[in-house]
Amino acid sequence: MQTVSLSVSELRAAQAEGSHIVDVRVPVAYNRAHIPGSINVPYTRNGFVEQASFFLRQEAPVLLVADNAPLADFAAQELSGAGFTVQGVLEGGVATWQQNGGEVASLGQITADELEATMTAGNAPLLVDVREAWEYDSGHIEGAVH
């Protein structure tokens, strides 16, 4: 399946109309810089559609952000096969978004050691464990909210 390339202006217009922006890049890339309002569902051959289904409404069109065309094509094919309407992929990805004046958001990361030090110092952040219930039940950080 060949996905349709979208310009930044086309993506902005579709987002304003309620389309989902799904960034299929690896989490490290997403955390560094992503389009505000997008969600990260990294493309993997196993479980991609199931993961995406947690966040997407079937009736809302999907816009993809990817590092390369083959990645976008694989993701689009799987989402389309599951009944989602994929409108296209942002031509040039996040780099093109930024070159056209688009702001990006980022997510910071800390190591387990840094988290432990913060918690030991009495500055525990709110920890939200977003894993499946069985994963949480099998072990989690004390004080984490599921």
BAKOLKE-865770 format. One record per atom (N, C-alpha, C): residue number from 0; residue in three letters; atom name; x, y, z. Coordinates in nm, 4 decimals, padded with zeros to 6 digits. Layout:
N
seq | type | atom | u | v | w
NUM | ALA | CA | X | Y | Z
...
***
This chain:
146
seq | type | atom | u | v | w
0 | MET | N | 00.0840 | -00.1183 | 00.0000
0 | MET | CA | 00.0000 | 00.0000 | 00.0000
0 | MET | C | 00.0883 | 00.1243 | 00.0000
1 | GLN | N | 00.0676 | 00.2110 | -00.0927
1 | GLN | CA | 00.1401 | 00.3367 | -00.1017
1 | GLN | C | 00.0571 | 00.4441 | -00.0319
2 | THR | N | 00.1118 | 00.5064 | 00.0713
2 | THR | CA | 00.0373 | 00.6094 | 00.1422
2 | THR | C | 00.0495 | 00.7437 | 00.0701
3 | VAL | N | -00.0513 | 00.8254 | 00.0867
3 | VAL | CA | -00.0561 | 00.9579 | 00.0283
3 | VAL | C | 00.0316 | 01.0502 | 00.1116
4 | SER | N | 00.1156 | 01.1277 | 00.0458
4 | SER | CA | 00.1991 | 01.2255 | 00.1151
4 | SER | C | 00.1178 | 01.3513 | 00.1414
5 | LEU | N | 00.1289 | 01.4018 | 00.2647
5 | LEU | CA | 00.0571 | 01.5226 | 00.3037
5 | LEU | C | 00.1558 | 01.6355 | 00.3309
6 | SER | N | 00.1192 | 01.7558 | 00.2926
6 | SER | CA | 00.1998 | 01.8732 | 00.3247
6 | SER | C | 00.1697 | 01.9130 | 00.4694
7 | VAL | N | 00.2515 | 02.0017 | 00.5216
7 | VAL | CA | 00.2290 | 02.0516 | 00.6577
7 | VAL | C | 00.0925 | 02.1189 | 00.6667
8 | SER | N | 00.0575 | 02.1976 | 00.5676
8 | SER | CA | -00.0721 | 02.2667 | 00.5720
8 | SER | C | -00.1884 | 02.1676 | 00.5654
9 | GLU | N | -00.1745 | 02.0620 | 00.4872
9 | GLU | CA | -00.2797 | 01.9596 | 00.4813
9 | GLU | C | -00.2925 | 01.8874 | 00.6148
10 | LEU | N | -00.1798 | 01.8581 | 00.6780
10 | LEU | CA | -00.1838 | 01.7920 | 00.8078
10 | LEU | C | -00.2492 | 01.8822 | 00.9115
11 | ARG | N | -00.2114 | 02.0104 | 00.9117
11 | ARG | CA | -00.2717 | 02.1044 | 01.0077
11 | ARG | C | -00.4230 | 02.1132 | 00.9886
12 | ALA | N | -00.4662 | 02.1211 | 00.8652
12 | ALA | CA | -00.6099 | 02.1311 | 00.8370
12 | ALA | C | -00.6836 | 02.0053 | 00.8835
13 | ALA | N | -00.6271 | 01.8897 | 00.8555
13 | ALA | CA | -00.6907 | 01.7642 | 00.8966
13 | ALA | C | -00.6928 | 01.7503 | 01.0484
14 | GLN | N | -00.5843 | 01.7932 | 01.1142
14 | GLN | CA | -00.5799 | 01.7885 | 01.2606
14 | GLN | C | -00.6890 | 01.8787 | 01.3188
15 | ALA | N | -00.7075 | 01.9968 | 01.2604
15 | ALA | CA | -00.8095 | 02.0902 | 01.3073
15 | ALA | C | -00.9499 | 02.0320 | 01.2920
16 | GLU | N | -00.9666 | 01.9409 | 01.1962
16 | GLU | CA | -01.0962 | 01.8778 | 01.1737
16 | GLU | C | -01.1156 | 01.7518 | 01.2580
17 | GLY | N | -01.0175 | 01.7190 | 01.3445
17 | GLY | CA | -01.0345 | 01.6066 | 01.4364
17 | GLY | C | -00.9625 | 01.4785 | 01.4006
18 | SER | N | -00.8775 | 01.4817 | 01.3007
18 | SER | CA | -00.8008 | 01.3620 | 01.2658
18 | SER | C | -00.6953 | 01.3343 | 01.3728
19 | HIS | N | -00.6677 | 01.2067 | 01.3934
19 | HIS | CA | -00.5612 | 01.1649 | 01.4843
19 | HIS | C | -00.4266 | 01.1804 | 01.4136
20 | ILE | N | -00.3251 | 01.2273 | 01.4858
20 | ILE | CA | -00.1887 | 01.2238 | 01.4338
20 | ILE | C | -00.1181 | 01.1138 | 01.5114
21 | VAL | N | -00.0751 | 01.0112 | 01.4384
21 | VAL | CA | -00.0075 | 00.8973 | 01.4997
21 | VAL | C | 00.1369 | 00.8956 | 01.4529
22 | ASP | N | 00.2264 | 00.9121 | 01.5480
22 | ASP | CA | 00.3699 | 00.9119 | 01.5217
22 | ASP | C | 00.4184 | 00.7692 | 01.5443
23 | VAL | N | 00.4643 | 00.7043 | 01.4386
23 | VAL | CA | 00.5011 | 00.5625 | 01.4463
23 | VAL | C | 00.6514 | 00.5420 | 01.4660
24 | ARG | N | 00.7236 | 00.6500 | 01.4951
24 | ARG | CA | 00.8676 | 00.6386 | 01.5175
24 | ARG | C | 00.8959 | 00.5753 | 01.6539
25 | VAL | N | 01.0204 | 00.5370 | 01.6741
25 | VAL | CA | 01.0607 | 00.4790 | 01.8023
25 | VAL | C | 01.0446 | 00.5842 | 01.9119
26 | PRO | N | 01.0182 | 00.5405 | 02.0354
26 | PRO | CA | 00.9945 | 00.6356 | 02.1446
26 | PRO | C | 01.1061 | 00.7382 | 02.1659
27 | VAL | N | 01.2315 | 00.6996 | 02.1491
27 | VAL | CA | 01.3414 | 00.7940 | 02.1691
27 | VAL | C | 01.3279 | 00.9131 | 02.0735
28 | ALA | N | 01.2964 | 00.8873 | 01.9483
28 | ALA | CA | 01.2794 | 00.9950 | 01.8500
28 | ALA | C | 01.1577 | 01.0806 | 01.8844
29 | TYR | N | 01.0485 | 01.0151 | 01.9214
29 | TYR | CA | 00.9261 | 01.0874 | 01.9596
29 | TYR | C | 00.9525 | 01.1767 | 02.0805
30 | ASN | N | 01.0219 | 01.1227 | 02.1802
30 | ASN | CA | 01.0482 | 01.1996 | 02.3022
30 | ASN | C | 01.1327 | 01.3238 | 02.2739
31 | ARG | N | 01.2266 | 01.3129 | 02.1798
31 | ARG | CA | 01.3119 | 01.4269 | 02.1436
31 | ARG | C | 01.2313 | 01.5404 | 02.0825
32 | ALA | N | 01.1446 | 01.5082 | 01.9886
32 | ALA | CA | 01.0658 | 01.6115 | 01.9199
32 | ALA | C | 00.9464 | 01.5463 | 01.8510
33 | HIS | N | 00.8283 | 01.5978 | 01.8815
33 | HIS | CA | 00.7071 | 01.5473 | 01.8158
33 | HIS | C | 00.6064 | 01.6604 | 01.7974
34 | ILE | N | 00.5111 | 01.6373 | 01.7117
34 | ILE | CA | 00.4066 | 01.7346 | 01.6842
34 | ILE | C | 00.3110 | 01.7376 | 01.8028
35 | PRO | N | 00.2883 | 01.8550 | 01.8609
35 | PRO | CA | 00.1946 | 01.8628 | 01.9729
35 | PRO | C | 00.0582 | 01.8043 | 01.9353
36 | GLY | N | 00.0038 | 01.7255 | 02.0255
36 | GLY | CA | -00.1253 | 01.6616 | 02.0009
36 | GLY | C | -00.1146 | 01.5251 | 01.9359
37 | SER | N | 00.0056 | 01.4879 | 01.8933
37 | SER | CA | 00.0234 | 01.3547 | 01.8332
37 | SER | C | 00.0376 | 01.2503 | 01.9439
38 | ILE | N | 00.0136 | 01.1268 | 01.9070
38 | ILE | CA | 00.0375 | 01.0173 | 02.0006
38 | ILE | C | 00.1435 | 00.9260 | 01.9401
39 | ASN | N | 00.2204 | 00.8643 | 02.0258
39 | ASN | CA | 00.3262 | 00.7758 | 01.9799
39 | ASN | C | 00.2808 | 00.6313 | 01.9928
40 | VAL | N | 00.2687 | 00.5664 | 01.8795
40 | VAL | CA | 00.2438 | 00.4226 | 01.8743
40 | VAL | C | 00.3519 | 00.3674 | 01.7830
41 | PRO | N | 00.4650 | 00.3276 | 01.8424
41 | PRO | CA | 00.5764 | 00.2812 | 01.7593
41 | PRO | C | 00.5349 | 00.1611 | 01.6743
42 | TYR | N | 00.5735 | 00.1650 | 01.5476
42 | TYR | CA | 00.5381 | 00.0534 | 01.4606
42 | TYR | C | 00.6258 | -00.0680 | 01.4911
43 | THR | N | 00.5585 | -00.1755 | 01.5222
43 | THR | CA | 00.6221 | -00.3068 | 01.5337
43 | THR | C | 00.5295 | -00.4046 | 01.4641
44 | ARG | N | 00.5850 | -00.5109 | 01.4159
44 | ARG | CA | 00.5020 | -00.6087 | 01.3449
44 | ARG | C | 00.4040 | -00.6798 | 01.4371
45 | ASN | N | 00.4359 | -00.6876 | 01.5644
45 | ASN | CA | 00.3477 | -00.7568 | 01.6591
45 | ASN | C | 00.2819 | -00.6569 | 01.7528
46 | GLY | N | 00.1508 | -00.6537 | 01.7514
46 | GLY | CA | 00.0765 | -00.5735 | 01.8465
46 | GLY | C | 00.0535 | -00.4280 | 01.8110
47 | PHE | N | 00.0962 | -00.3850 | 01.6941
47 | PHE | CA | 00.0820 | -00.2443 | 01.6575
47 | PHE | C | -00.0647 | -00.2006 | 01.6560
48 | VAL | N | -00.1498 | -00.2736 | 01.5871
48 | VAL | CA | -00.2904 | -00.2352 | 01.5760
48 | VAL | C | -00.3582 | -00.2394 | 01.7125
49 | GLU | N | -00.3250 | -00.3397 | 01.7923
49 | GLU | CA | -00.3845 | -00.3499 | 01.9247
49 | GLU | C | -00.3471 | -00.2287 | 02.0102
50 | GLN | N | -00.2196 | -00.1895 | 02.0044
50 | GLN | CA | -00.1745 | -00.0715 | 02.0783
50 | GLN | C | -00.2473 | 00.0530 | 02.0273
51 | ALA | N | -00.2523 | 00.0699 | 01.8971
51 | ALA | CA | -00.3169 | 00.1871 | 01.8389
51 | ALA | C | -00.4645 | 00.1932 | 01.8764
52 | SER | N | -00.5292 | 00.0787 | 01.8843
52 | SER | CA | -00.6722 | 00.0726 | 01.9152
52 | SER | C | -00.7053 | 00.1244 | 02.0548
53 | PHE | N | -00.6077 | 00.1245 | 02.1433
53 | PHE | CA | -00.6295 | 00.1801 | 02.2771
53 | PHE | C | -00.6530 | 00.3307 | 02.2702
54 | PHE | N | -00.5953 | 00.3977 | 02.1704
54 | PHE | CA | -00.5939 | 00.5433 | 02.1653
54 | PHE | C | -00.6792 | 00.6047 | 02.0552
55 | LEU | N | -00.7101 | 00.5284 | 01.9528
55 | LEU | CA | -00.7769 | 00.5840 | 01.8348
55 | LEU | C | -00.9250 | 00.5508 | 01.8313
56 | ARG | N | -01.0029 | 00.6471 | 01.7806
56 | ARG | CA | -01.1429 | 00.6211 | 01.7533
56 | ARG | C | -01.1530 | 00.5779 | 01.6074
57 | GLN | N | -01.2240 | 00.4720 | 01.5839
57 | GLN | CA | -01.2347 | 00.4168 | 01.4486
57 | GLN | C | -01.2935 | 00.5179 | 01.3496
58 | GLU | N | -01.3812 | 00.6054 | 01.3969
58 | GLU | CA | -01.4473 | 00.6992 | 01.3055
58 | GLU | C | -01.3617 | 00.8205 | 01.2693
59 | ALA | N | -01.2513 | 00.8435 | 01.3422
59 | ALA | CA | -01.1652 | 00.9589 | 01.3123
59 | ALA | C | -01.0518 | 00.9175 | 01.2187
60 | PRO | N | -01.0292 | 00.9929 | 01.1124
60 | PRO | CA | -00.9190 | 00.9611 | 01.0211
60 | PRO | C | -00.7838 | 00.9688 | 01.0916
61 | VAL | N | -00.6864 | 00.8971 | 01.0361
61 | VAL | CA | -00.5522 | 00.8890 | 01.0932
61 | VAL | C | -00.4519 | 00.9532 | 00.9978
62 | LEU | N | -00.3636 | 01.0346 | 01.0542
62 | LEU | CA | -00.2520 | 01.0946 | 00.9826
62 | LEU | C | -00.1258 | 01.0354 | 01.0440
63 | LEU | N | -00.0324 | 00.9933 | 00.9631
63 | LEU | CA | 00.0882 | 00.9287 | 01.0148
63 | LEU | C | 00.2102 | 01.0198 | 01.0064
64 | VAL | N | 00.2979 | 01.0038 | 01.1038
64 | VAL | CA | 00.4293 | 01.0678 | 01.1032
64 | VAL | C | 00.5289 | 00.9538 | 01.1168
65 | ALA | N | 00.6246 | 00.9470 | 01.0238
65 | ALA | CA | 00.7217 | 00.8370 | 01.0227
65 | ALA | C | 00.8572 | 00.8895 | 00.9779
66 | ASP | N | 00.9602 | 00.8077 | 01.0030
66 | ASP | CA | 01.0959 | 00.8413 | 00.9590
66 | ASP | C | 01.1166 | 00.8160 | 00.8105
67 | ASN | N | 01.0389 | 00.7225 | 00.7560
67 | ASN | CA | 01.0595 | 00.6854 | 00.6160
67 | ASN | C | 00.9316 | 00.6282 | 00.5568
68 | ALA | N | 00.9254 | 00.6262 | 00.4248
68 | ALA | CA | 00.8048 | 00.5810 | 00.3540
68 | ALA | C | 00.7710 | 00.4342 | 00.3799
69 | PRO | N | 00.8682 | 00.3427 | 00.3803
69 | PRO | CA | 00.8307 | 00.2031 | 00.4074
69 | PRO | C | 00.7655 | 00.1849 | 00.5445
70 | LEU | N | 00.8169 | 00.2538 | 00.6448
70 | LEU | CA | 00.7582 | 00.2452 | 00.7789
70 | LEU | C | 00.6141 | 00.2950 | 00.7764
71 | ALA | N | 00.5912 | 00.4075 | 00.7117
71 | ALA | CA | 00.4560 | 00.4625 | 00.6996
71 | ALA | C | 00.3648 | 00.3672 | 00.6237
72 | ASP | N | 00.4168 | 00.3074 | 00.5167
72 | ASP | CA | 00.3357 | 00.2137 | 00.4373
72 | ASP | C | 00.2937 | 00.0914 | 00.5186
73 | PHE | N | 00.3865 | 00.0346 | 00.5962
73 | PHE | CA | 00.3530 | -00.0817 | 00.6801
73 | PHE | C | 00.2454 | -00.0444 | 00.7819
74 | ALA | N | 00.2637 | 00.0691 | 00.8489
74 | ALA | CA | 00.1678 | 00.1125 | 00.9500
74 | ALA | C | 00.0314 | 00.1391 | 00.8865
75 | ALA | N | 00.0307 | 00.2074 | 00.7736
75 | ALA | CA | -00.0955 | 00.2390 | 00.7054
75 | ALA | C | -00.1682 | 00.1121 | 00.6634
76 | GLN | N | -00.0942 | 00.0161 | 00.6113
76 | GLN | CA | -00.1553 | -00.1093 | 00.5679
76 | GLN | C | -00.2218 | -00.1812 | 00.6849
77 | GLU | N | -00.1533 | -00.1884 | 00.7969
77 | GLU | CA | -00.2108 | -00.2582 | 00.9117
77 | GLU | C | -00.3313 | -00.1844 | 00.9696
78 | LEU | N | -00.3217 | -00.0524 | 00.9795
78 | LEU | CA | -00.4343 | 00.0240 | 01.0320
78 | LEU | C | -00.5549 | 00.0163 | 00.9390
79 | SER | N | -00.5304 | 00.0275 | 00.8093
79 | SER | CA | -00.6395 | 00.0156 | 00.7115
79 | SER | C | -00.7046 | -00.1213 | 00.7187
80 | GLY | N | -00.6235 | -00.2255 | 00.7317
80 | GLY | CA | -00.6755 | -00.3617 | 00.7428
80 | GLY | C | -00.7614 | -00.3825 | 00.8662
81 | ALA | N | -00.7396 | -00.2986 | 00.9684
81 | ALA | CA | -00.8173 | -00.3086 | 01.0927
81 | ALA | C | -00.9382 | -00.2151 | 01.0920
82 | GLY | N | -00.9624 | -00.1490 | 00.9788
82 | GLY | CA | -01.0809 | -00.0652 | 00.9663
82 | GLY | C | -01.0606 | 00.0829 | 00.9916
83 | PHE | N | -00.9373 | 00.1267 | 01.0124
83 | PHE | CA | -00.9108 | 00.2695 | 01.0294
83 | PHE | C | -00.8929 | 00.3346 | 00.8925
84 | THR | N | -00.9289 | 00.4617 | 00.8825
84 | THR | CA | -00.9094 | 00.5378 | 00.7594
84 | THR | C | -00.7802 | 00.6165 | 00.7717
85 | VAL | N | -00.6809 | 00.5790 | 00.6936
85 | VAL | CA | -00.5529 | 00.6480 | 00.6955
85 | VAL | C | -00.5528 | 00.7505 | 00.5825
86 | GLN | N | -00.5475 | 00.8790 | 00.6192
86 | GLN | CA | -00.5508 | 00.9854 | 00.5192
86 | GLN | C | -00.4179 | 01.0026 | 00.4488
87 | GLY | N | -00.3086 | 00.9768 | 00.5205
87 | GLY | CA | -00.1778 | 00.9928 | 00.4587
87 | GLY | C | -00.0693 | 01.0089 | 00.5628
88 | VAL | N | 00.0491 | 01.0399 | 00.5127
88 | VAL | CA | 00.1673 | 01.0557 | 00.5975
88 | VAL | C | 00.2287 | 01.1927 | 00.5705
89 | LEU | N | 00.2778 | 01.2561 | 00.6764
89 | LEU | CA | 00.3409 | 01.3870 | 00.6620
89 | LEU | C | 00.4688 | 01.3731 | 00.5812
90 | GLU | N | 00.4741 | 01.4371 | 00.4685
90 | GLU | CA | 00.5917 | 01.4359 | 00.3816
90 | GLU | C | 00.7105 | 01.4959 | 00.4563
91 | GLY | N | 00.8169 | 01.4193 | 00.4711
91 | GLY | CA | 00.9375 | 01.4692 | 00.5366
91 | GLY | C | 00.9353 | 01.4625 | 00.6879
92 | GLY | N | 00.8255 | 01.4158 | 00.7467
92 | GLY | CA | 00.8183 | 01.3957 | 00.8906
92 | GLY | C | 00.8348 | 01.5215 | 00.9740
93 | VAL | N | 00.8834 | 01.5014 | 01.0962
93 | VAL | CA | 00.8967 | 01.6103 | 01.1921
93 | VAL | C | 00.9923 | 01.7184 | 01.1425
94 | ALA | N | 01.0956 | 01.6798 | 01.0683
94 | ALA | CA | 01.1904 | 01.7790 | 01.0159
94 | ALA | C | 01.1178 | 01.8787 | 00.9246
95 | THR | N | 01.0320 | 01.8315 | 00.8382
95 | THR | CA | 00.9556 | 01.9192 | 00.7495
95 | THR | C | 00.8590 | 02.0050 | 00.8304
96 | TRP | N | 00.7983 | 01.9456 | 00.9298
96 | TRP | CA | 00.7082 | 02.0192 | 01.0188
96 | TRP | C | 00.7805 | 02.1409 | 01.0771
97 | GLN | N | 00.9011 | 02.1174 | 01.1309
97 | GLN | CA | 00.9790 | 02.2253 | 01.1925
97 | GLN | C | 01.0248 | 02.3286 | 01.0885
98 | GLN | N | 01.0665 | 02.2830 | 00.9712
98 | GLN | CA | 01.1115 | 02.3739 | 00.8658
98 | GLN | C | 00.9999 | 02.4672 | 00.8189
99 | ASN | N | 00.8754 | 02.4245 | 00.8403
99 | ASN | CA | 00.7602 | 02.5046 | 00.7996
99 | ASN | C | 00.6968 | 02.5779 | 00.9181
100 | GLY | N | 00.7765 | 02.6005 | 01.0211
100 | GLY | CA | 00.7309 | 02.6806 | 01.1343
100 | GLY | C | 00.6521 | 02.6073 | 01.2402
101 | GLY | N | 00.6422 | 02.4767 | 01.2282
101 | GLY | CA | 00.5684 | 02.4002 | 01.3277
101 | GLY | C | 00.6475 | 02.3852 | 01.4571
102 | GLU | N | 00.5798 | 02.4093 | 01.5667
102 | GLU | CA | 00.6433 | 02.3895 | 01.6965
102 | GLU | C | 00.6439 | 02.2413 | 01.7285
103 | VAL | N | 00.7404 | 02.2014 | 01.8107
103 | VAL | CA | 00.7463 | 02.0635 | 01.8557
103 | VAL | C | 00.7441 | 02.0595 | 02.0074
104 | ALA | N | 00.6996 | 01.9478 | 02.0586
104 | ALA | CA | 00.7014 | 01.9212 | 02.2020
104 | ALA | C | 00.8042 | 01.8117 | 02.2260
105 | SER | N | 00.8451 | 01.7982 | 02.3495
105 | SER | CA | 00.9383 | 01.6905 | 02.3835
105 | SER | C | 00.9029 | 01.6356 | 02.5211
106 | LEU | N | 00.9515 | 01.5179 | 02.5472
106 | LEU | CA | 00.9309 | 01.4532 | 02.6766
106 | LEU | C | 01.0660 | 01.4222 | 02.7367
107 | GLY | N | 01.0862 | 01.4649 | 02.8585
107 | GLY | CA | 01.2107 | 01.4335 | 02.9261
107 | GLY | C | 01.2113 | 01.2899 | 02.9753
108 | GLN | N | 01.3281 | 01.2388 | 02.9962
108 | GLN | CA | 01.3428 | 01.1046 | 03.0514
108 | GLN | C | 01.4450 | 01.1089 | 03.1630
109 | ILE | N | 01.4237 | 01.0222 | 03.2608
109 | ILE | CA | 01.5213 | 01.0063 | 03.3666
109 | ILE | C | 01.5511 | 00.8585 | 03.3820
110 | THR | N | 01.6649 | 00.8293 | 03.4397
110 | THR | CA | 01.7013 | 00.6894 | 03.4620
110 | THR | C | 01.6355 | 00.6394 | 03.5896
111 | ALA | N | 01.6377 | 00.5094 | 03.6075
111 | ALA | CA | 01.5845 | 00.4488 | 03.7303
111 | ALA | C | 01.6614 | 00.5006 | 03.8515
112 | ASP | N | 01.7920 | 00.5169 | 03.8378
112 | ASP | CA | 01.8730 | 00.5685 | 03.9485
112 | ASP | C | 01.8334 | 00.7120 | 03.9842
113 | GLU | N | 01.8066 | 00.7943 | 03.8824
113 | GLU | CA | 01.7648 | 00.9325 | 03.9074
113 | GLU | C | 01.6284 | 00.9359 | 03.9758
114 | LEU | N | 01.5382 | 00.8489 | 03.9346
114 | LEU | CA | 01.4072 | 00.8406 | 03.9988
114 | LEU | C | 01.4220 | 00.7993 | 04.1441
115 | GLU | N | 01.5034 | 00.6991 | 04.1691
115 | GLU | CA | 01.5246 | 00.6532 | 04.3069
115 | GLU | C | 01.5815 | 00.7653 | 04.3935
116 | ALA | N | 01.6780 | 00.8388 | 04.3417
116 | ALA | CA | 01.7377 | 00.9488 | 04.4172
116 | ALA | C | 01.6333 | 01.0567 | 04.4481
117 | THR | N | 01.5488 | 01.0880 | 04.3514
117 | THR | CA | 01.4434 | 01.1877 | 04.3705
117 | THR | C | 01.3452 | 01.1414 | 04.4774
118 | MET | N | 01.3068 | 01.0142 | 04.4710
118 | MET | CA | 01.2116 | 00.9602 | 04.5679
118 | MET | C | 01.2732 | 00.9531 | 04.7075
119 | THR | N | 01.3987 | 00.9153 | 04.7164
119 | THR | CA | 01.4685 | 00.9069 | 04.8441
119 | THR | C | 01.4804 | 01.0450 | 04.9091
120 | ALA | N | 01.4954 | 01.1475 | 04.8269
120 | ALA | CA | 01.5073 | 01.2846 | 04.8765
120 | ALA | C | 01.3725 | 01.3433 | 04.9185
121 | GLY | N | 01.2662 | 01.2650 | 04.9033
121 | GLY | CA | 01.1338 | 01.3116 | 04.9432
121 | GLY | C | 01.0625 | 01.3952 | 04.8396
122 | ASN | N | 01.1069 | 01.3890 | 04.7171
122 | ASN | CA | 01.0453 | 01.4660 | 04.6084
122 | ASN | C | 00.9770 | 01.3744 | 04.5073
123 | ALA | N | 00.9064 | 01.2754 | 04.5557
123 | ALA | CA | 00.8464 | 01.1764 | 04.4664
123 | ALA | C | 00.7445 | 01.2398 | 04.3720
124 | PRO | N | 00.7633 | 01.2222 | 04.2427
124 | PRO | CA | 00.6633 | 01.2700 | 04.1470
124 | PRO | C | 00.5440 | 01.1739 | 04.1464
125 | LEU | N | 00.4367 | 01.2149 | 04.0844
125 | LEU | CA | 00.3247 | 01.1245 | 04.0638
125 | LEU | C | 00.3674 | 01.0245 | 03.9573
126 | LEU | N | 00.3715 | 00.8975 | 03.9942
126 | LEU | CA | 00.4089 | 00.7931 | 03.8987
126 | LEU | C | 00.2832 | 00.7263 | 03.8479
127 | VAL | N | 00.2648 | 00.7271 | 03.7178
127 | VAL | CA | 00.1495 | 00.6630 | 03.6556
127 | VAL | C | 00.2008 | 00.5450 | 03.5755
128 | ASP | N | 00.1608 | 00.4260 | 03.6148
128 | ASP | CA | 00.2024 | 00.3025 | 03.5479
128 | ASP | C | 00.0982 | 00.2715 | 03.4418
129 | VAL | N | 00.1374 | 00.2809 | 03.3159
129 | VAL | CA | 00.0420 | 00.2674 | 03.2052
129 | VAL | C | 00.0438 | 00.1283 | 03.1417
130 | ARG | N | 00.1090 | 00.0358 | 03.2072
130 | ARG | CA | 00.1137 | -00.1001 | 03.1527
130 | ARG | C | -00.0197 | -00.1712 | 03.1727
131 | GLU | N | -00.0320 | -00.2864 | 03.1135
131 | GLU | CA | -00.1506 | -00.3695 | 03.1305
131 | GLU | C | -00.1663 | -00.4070 | 03.2782
132 | ALA | N | -00.2900 | -00.4356 | 03.3194
132 | ALA | CA | -00.3174 | -00.4687 | 03.4603
132 | ALA | C | -00.2333 | -00.5866 | 03.5085
133 | TRP | N | -00.2187 | -00.6892 | 03.4241
133 | TRP | CA | -00.1421 | -00.8062 | 03.4678
133 | TRP | C | 00.0047 | -00.7716 | 03.4884
134 | GLU | N | 00.0567 | -00.6760 | 03.4096
134 | GLU | CA | 00.1953 | -00.6335 | 03.4268
134 | GLU | C | 00.2115 | -00.5572 | 03.5583
135 | TYR | N | 00.1170 | -00.4683 | 03.5841
135 | TYR | CA | 00.1188 | -00.3910 | 03.7089
135 | TYR | C | 00.1087 | -00.4847 | 03.8293
136 | ASP | N | 00.0170 | -00.5810 | 03.8194
136 | ASP | CA | -00.0029 | -00.6756 | 03.9288
136 | ASP | C | 00.1194 | -00.7630 | 03.9541
137 | SER | N | 00.1979 | -00.7872 | 03.8493
137 | SER | CA | 00.3154 | -00.8724 | 03.8670
137 | SER | C | 00.4335 | -00.7977 | 03.9299
138 | GLY | N | 00.4244 | -00.6662 | 03.9388
138 | GLY | CA | 00.5268 | -00.5872 | 04.0043
138 | GLY | C | 00.5261 | -00.4446 | 03.9561
139 | HIS | N | 00.5362 | -00.3507 | 04.0500
139 | HIS | CA | 00.5377 | -00.2100 | 04.0151
139 | HIS | C | 00.6106 | -00.1311 | 04.1228
140 | ILE | N | 00.6416 | -00.0071 | 04.0921
140 | ILE | CA | 00.7092 | 00.0814 | 04.1875
140 | ILE | C | 00.6077 | 00.1206 | 04.2955
141 | GLU | N | 00.6490 | 00.1080 | 04.4200
141 | GLU | CA | 00.5617 | 00.1427 | 04.5317
141 | GLU | C | 00.5136 | 00.2879 | 04.5172
142 | GLY | N | 00.3840 | 00.3050 | 04.5316
142 | GLY | CA | 00.3234 | 00.4375 | 04.5203
142 | GLY | C | 00.2750 | 00.4719 | 04.3802
143 | ALA | N | 00.3076 | 00.3884 | 04.2830
143 | ALA | CA | 00.2630 | 00.4146 | 04.1459
143 | ALA | C | 00.1124 | 00.3939 | 04.1343
144 | VAL | N | 00.0484 | 00.4796 | 04.0562
144 | VAL | CA | -00.0936 | 00.4706 | 04.0294
144 | VAL | C | -00.1125 | 00.3974 | 03.8985
145 | HIS | N | -00.2023 | 00.3002 | 03.8967
145 | HIS | CA | -00.2271 | 00.2270 | 03.7722
145 | HIS | C | -00.3379 | 00.2946 | 03.6962
***
